[in-house]
């Protein structure tokens, strides 16, 4: 029998446990309480509940630990074979020490609560190059890097992310203009409102 992790189930289990204990008191050879036979697997959360809880745990950790004050959650995802990935970023940059602190914190809760059972894989890292930027803070962290912007109309724009404003980004682009028989490379700026952007990824090379 698989039980969902909810207030109703918890209350139901508690009633069973209490009734079992009362029965045990009247028996010469007490039975093993039903509650003790529930495995960790039977108490797992749904994927949505789990990712929301992990997100909450990280927000609380970042608020409480001065070393992680400028960290923020980018994405929490659960994959087959109990692989949990936590992508985090920081205004001052993510490093190994920060990832280690976050990983130990999450591992402690996962082991204590049994949300993923006995066997799971936990990965904590920065989003990395190639993953779409999702938050304004990520855009700001990548000023000065080359990006590929896909617009809502499916067209793309490449350029150097020059600045990030409240409602738009500014790309510095190199274009070739024909002047008589010659071609000349010139630098131009393109302003792209956020509501026109479908996705933006950082490119290692222009």
JOJO-V407891 format. One record per helix or strand of 3 or more residues. SS is the DSSP state (hx for helix, st for strand). FROM is the first residue (numbers start at 1). TO is the last residue. If there is no record, write none. Layout:
# JOJO-V407891
SS & FROM & TO
SS & FROM & TO
This chain:
# JOJO-V407891
hx & 7 & 25
hx & 34 & 37
hx & 40 & 43
hx & 47 & 64
hx & 66 & 68
st & 71 & 79
st & 83 & 90
hx & 96 & 113
st & 121 & 125
hx & 136 & 141
st & 146 & 151
st & 156 & 164
st & 168 & 179
st & 182 & 193
hx & 194 & 196
st & 197 & 203
